[in-house]
Amino acid sequence: MSSTNINNMLLLLLFLLTLSAITTPSTSSTDSFIFGGCSQLKFTPGSSYENGVNSILTSLVNSATFTNYNNFTNQGTAASDTVYGLFQCRGDLSNDQCSRCVARAVSQLGTLCFGSCGGALQLDGCFVKYDNITFLGVEDKTVVVKKCGPSIGLTTDALTRRDAVVAYLQASDGTYKTFRSSGSGNMQGVAQCTGDLSPSECQDCLSDAIQRLKTDCGASTWGEMYLAKCYARYSEGGSYSRGSNADNNHNDDEIEKTLAILIGLIAGVALIVVFLSFLSKVCEKHKGGK
């Protein structure tokens, strides 16, 4: 094989490794899509309402850098131009994680609900909503998403632990709640309301979500129930701990290690290419001198 062919093959390998590094996904569980919806009513492009929507969404993203919940109202020139907006991050996220999640949700919402007067999007780590009809401080127990795991059936002991976990979550004061059962086995639950609800409204919302969860998911090994203003979910084996800071840090470490390995491989291939190129030139000069 000629030195030119060797160089071409090594350059191709270098390109593939670089492409792999670029396309390696690095999204965390906080970006996982849960649900999204848009109002049928559309606004006129370039209108005062569109400016209000853009202003609200920008405020949500900016505010998420220092708090995990906030709401805004943008008063238009007319009552019909008023825009209401809200975001809620999962309670265990850092400010940096919250701001990234909200920015991603707003970006997806802009695509999903382009031109719509209202829209809502829930990612695993955050919730964003805007509308021209006020929803702030209004309890809404509409079922948005219901998911249940395999109906292989929990044991009587596991069901008892599940019920104890969700009962603890139901007593939430409105803040982010997690609970893991003790003793044999492992059952974990998570619940949260949007920050515009009062503690009593949150408990009422969660009570409905948990009752539906127990009824609809029965003895499933995991289940999650998202209402318009709250959610509750449980899992045997504690899989919902995937969103903890420890797990996120672990994922970040793994990504950094993978990138370090790829960069090392790319650098190594580059050195080999340079060395073989130099070696081929020396050989050609040596042959020419004979």
N, C-alpha and C positions, 0 to 999 in steps of 0.2 A: 504493500500500500504506500502511495506517495505521501510526502509530507503535506502536500496541499489537501489531500483527502482527510488526513488525520486532523489537520487544523479545522477543516470544515465540520467534521464530526464533533470536535470539542466545542466549537462555537455554537453548534446546534444544541449540545447538552447544556451549555451555559445559558442559552436562550430559554430552554425548557425549565431549568431551575429557577431562573428569574421570573418566568411566567407563573410558576407554581407559587412563588413567594408572594406575587402580586394578587393572585386569585384565592389564596388561602383565606377562608372565611374567619372573621374574628368577632362576630356578633355574639353578645352574651344573652342569657335567658331573659334579661329585662326587655329585650327588643322583640320577643316572641309575640306575634299577632294573636289577639283574643277575639275582638270583634270591632266592627266599624259600621256606621250608618249615616245617611245624609237626608236632609229634608228635601221634599220634592220641589219646593218653591225656590226659584232661582233669582239672583240679583242681576241688575244691569251692569255690564263691564264698565269700569270707570266711574261708577256712581259713588255717592257719599257712603252708601252702605258697604261697598267693597273696601273703601278706605278704612272704615270702621273695623271690618273683619281683619284686615292686615295689621291694624294697630293693636287689636286685641291679641292676636296670635303672637305678635312680637313681644308684647308685654308678658305673656305667659312664659315664653322662652327665657326672657331676661330675668324674670322673678324666680324661676326654677334654679337659678345659680345659688340662691341663698335660703330657700325654704322649700318644703316638700308639698305645700298646698297654698293656693291663692286664687282669688277670683277678681274679675275686673268688669266694669261697665263703661262702654263708650257711648256717650250721648251724641246722637246725630243732630242735624239741623231740624229734622222732623222726628216725631215719636217713632215712626216706622223705621227710622234709620238707626235706632239704638241697638247696640250689639252687647250681648252678655257672654262672658267666657270664664272658664274654670279649668284648673289642672290639679291633679292629685297624684303624688308619687307614693309608691309603696313605702311604708314607714321605716324599713330597714336599709334604705338606700342613702348613700352619702350625697352631699350637694352636687358633687361632680357627676355621679351616676344619675341623679335625678335630672339634671340639666340636659345631659346627653339623651336621656329617654324622652323627655318632653320635646326636645328639638327634633328627634326622629319621628315622634308621633305627629307633630305639627306638619312636618314635611310630607308624611304619608297622608295626612288629612287633607292637605292642600291638593294632592293628586286625586284622592278618592272622592272628595266632595267639591271638586272644582266648580265654582259658580253657584254653589248651594248656599242658601241663607242660613243653614244650620248643619252641624255635623258633630259626630262624637266618635272617638277612637280609643280603644283600650288595648294597650300592650301589657305584657306581663308585669312590667315595672311601673307603669303610669297610665293615667286616664286624662284625656283632653276633650273638652266640649265647648262649642260656641253656638249661639242661636239668637234670633231676633225676638224670641218670646222668653220672658224671664223664667228661669228654672232654679235660680239661686235660693237656697233655703226652703225649697219645695220638696217634700218627700215623694219619692217615686219608686214603687215596688214592682214595676214592670219587669218581667223576666226577659233578659236579653240573650243570655247564653246558658245552656245547661249541658254539662258533660259528665258522663259516668264511666267508670272503669269496667273491666270484665265482670260479668255477673257470676263469678265462680263461687261467690258466697263467703262471707266472713264467719268465723267461728262465733259461738255465743260470747266467749271471752273478748274477742276482738270487737264485736258489736257494742259490748258494754264499755270498752275503752273508747270507741268512736263516739258514743253518746256522751261520755264524760268530757271528751275534748270539745265537741261542738257546744255543749252546755256552757263551758267556760267561755268560749268565743261569743256566745249570745249575750253574755253579761258585759260586753265591751262598752266603754264610755265614749266611743267614737274614734279612739286612736287605733293604730295598727296593733293587732293581737296575734300572737302565735302561742301554741301550746303543744307540748309533747307529753304523751302518757308515760308514766313510770311503770316499773315492774317488767314482767315478761312481755315480749312483743314490743312493737313500736308503732304508735299512731300519732300523727302530727296534723295539726289544723292551722289554718290562717284565715283571718277575717279583717275587713276594713270597710269604713264608710267614707264618703266624700266629706271634706271638712266643713261644708256648709250646713250639715245636719246637726241638730242639737243632740246631746247624749241620749235623750229619751227617743227621739226620732231614729237615731242610729240603732238602738236596741230593738225598736219595732221593725225596722228594715231587716236587721240580721235575724230576728226571730222568724220572719217570713221566709228568708232565704234558707235558713237551716232546716225549717220544717219541710220545705220543698225538697231540699237536698236528701233528707232522710227518707222521704216518701218516694221520690222519683228514682233515686239511686239504690234504694233498698240495701242489700248486703254487698254492694260493689266494693272492691278493694280501694277505690278512690272516687272522688266526685268533686265537682265544682259548680257553684251556682252564682251567676252574675245577675244581679238586679240593676236597675238604672242608677241607683245611688249607693249600693253596697255589694259586697260579695263575701262568700264563705266557701272554703274548700278543705277537704281532709284527704289523707293518704296513709294507707298502711305501709310502713317501711320508711316514712318520713321523706318521701321524694321532694316535697315542697320546700325542703331546706336548700334546694338548689340555688335559691336567690340570696342566700346569706352572704355577708361580706367575705367570710372565710372562703366560700366556694368561688366567689367572683375573683378574689385574690389568687386562688389556686388556678382558675382559668387563665387569668392574666399571666401568671408565671409560666404556664404551659405554652401559651402563645409566644411569650418572649423567648423561651427555650427553643421552640420550633424555628422562629425567625433567626435566632443566633446560629442554629445548625445550618439553615439554608444559606445564610450569609457566609458562613465558614466554607461550605461546599462551593459556593460561587467564587469566593476568593481563591480557593484551592485550584479550581478548574482554570481560572484566569491565569494563575501562575504557571500552570502546566502548559497552557496555550503559548504564553510568552517564552517559556523555556524551549518548547519544541520548535517554535518559530526560529529562535536563535540557533538551535542545534541544526535545523535544516539548512540555514544559511551557511553555517560553518562547513557542513558536508558538501554543499554545492561549490564553495570556494575551493575545498580540498580536491574535489573531483576536477575542477577547472584547472588546478595547478599541475595535474599529472600530465 
